Amino acid sequence: MVQLERENTVKSVKFDRNLATLEAGPMRPKKFAQRESGSRFRFRSSDGRDIAPEEWLGMWAALYPRKYNSEHDKLIAIREPLSATHFVRIGKWKDSAETESKWKPNVASVAYPIWMQAASELPRCPDESRVADFLQDWSERKYTDRFTSREVQKQFGLSRATTLLYFISGQRFPIFDSRVVRAMKRLLNSSVPNDVRWYIDSFRPLFREIAGLCGTENVRMVDKALFSYGDRNLEFPD
């Protein structure tokens, strides 16, 4: 994944009514998310101050790298059925393969063979009862990077599998990558399993709860805030 440079500027973000919104679960009333309030989450600024959920959302979503926005928005605007070309574009976006020299087999951090399987199979969004099977299947798919002196067997992984599901579901299933795992650890002040069962049983409801506390139905804004919150090396301990 691309290493991001630390930014010191915090900008305000306006609500965009054209972006996808949460479909399931009641919205929770707005309230301060400090631990004294009884919330399970602790929302903090970059210097460790406890802040209101709405402020946390605007602050951290604003720090999301703009370079990822354009292709994401173009891809999310496409409605099913997705073509092989679209799955290739999803793979390039996820694995930051911005040039053709990176989009090929045997490139570290690029799961080219499995993305090409997706381009061949053209997966559709599974029924709710089949989501776990879908994620288990795709996350466990293996491929081998072959270099001059060695071979390295790798897995597609849950991060990529949820990214695939995110796009084919029209954002109904949020992305769950290493940054989001770290963000959830910071918000919950507890360990977070990086597995399919926790994603389905815990992360999805928690994602909706965070959105409710922040007073938004803007899925993408919550996704951006989690990305940034988990990406930064902060002044306070995890």
Order of alpha helices (4+ residues) and beta strands (2+ residues): alpha-alpha-alpha-alpha-alpha-beta-beta-alpha-alpha-alpha-alpha
